[in-house]
Amino acid sequence: MVYKPSLKYGKARTSLELPCLSMAVVSAMLGPELVAKATNGKKQLQLKADSEDLSQLFSDKGWGCCFSKSLRYGATLGLVDGLTLTYNEASETLKVHGMYTMFK
């Protein structure tokens, strides 16, 4: 397997888009603490979640807290700098953006 040079020495972006989610569903997923921490504009809700917020978000629901993936030859692909979650009320879409890098 050939690794991209950008992953060996730098970071790469990842993104996810979840359509057709109501505000009630997003609020239930994030929980009251993270919704209160988010900036709430007229049309969107935005949250910059660090590692503590993410562990609280996923550990409390019994999903476990795994933000890394083991690769061959002792390398690990890991999430860095947390995640940015943006919910657009008009399109009912939750967008998640983050950065990952390879650790050796």
N, C-alpha and C positions, 0 to 999 in steps of 0.2 A: 504494500500500500504506500502510495506517495502522498506525503502531507504537503499542503500548501504552505509556502514560506510565510505567508501572512499569519498563519496560525502558530507557527513555531516561535515567532518573535513578537507578535502583536495581538490585537484583539479583533474580533469579527462581530457583526451585529446579527441578531436573530429577532424575528417578529412573528406574532400570532394574531389573528383576527377572529373573534367569535361573534357571529351575527345573531340577530333575533333574541337578544336578552333584554328583559325589562329592567327598570331601575330597581325594582324590588328583588329580583334575582341577583343582580350585581351586589346590592347592599347585603343580602344574606350570605353571598359567597365571601365577601371581604370581612364582614363582621362590623359591629358598631365602632370599635376602636379605630380601625383603618379608614372607615368612611368619615369619621370625625376629623381625622388627620389630613384627608384629601382636600384639595382646593376645588371648590364647587362654583363653576361659572354658570352663566345663563343656559348654555347649551351642552356643557360637558363637565365631567368629573375627572380630575387628574390626580394621580398619586405616584410619588416616587418612593418605592418600597425598598429598604435596605435589607441586609441579611437577617436582622432581628425581626423585622416585620414579616418577612417571608417564612421564617421558622414558626412564628406565631400563627400565621395564616394557615400553613399546611399541617403543623403538628397538632393543633387543636381539633382538627377534623378527622384525625386518625389516618391521614394519607401518608404519613412519614415525611421526612424532610431530606430529599436527595437532590442536590443541585450540582452534581458532578457525575461523570460517566467514565468508567475505566476503559482504556483503549489498549491496543497491543503494545508490547515492548515497554511496559511500565509507565506509559503516558496517561494523563487524565485530562479530560475536557471538562472545564468548570465554568460556572456562571460567576461573573465579576460585576461589581458596581450595582448590584440589585436589579430591579425591574421597574419600568415605567408603565403604569396602567392608565389608559385613557378611555373613558366611556362617553360616547356621543349619544345624547338623548334623542336627537332627531332621527338618526339612522338605527338606533338601538344596537350599536356595535361596541364591543369591548376590544381594544387594541392593546397588546402587550409587547413591549420592546425591551431588549436587554443586550448585554455584551458577554461574550464568552472567549476564553483563551485556552491554550493547551499548556499543561504543566508537565514537566518531565522529571 
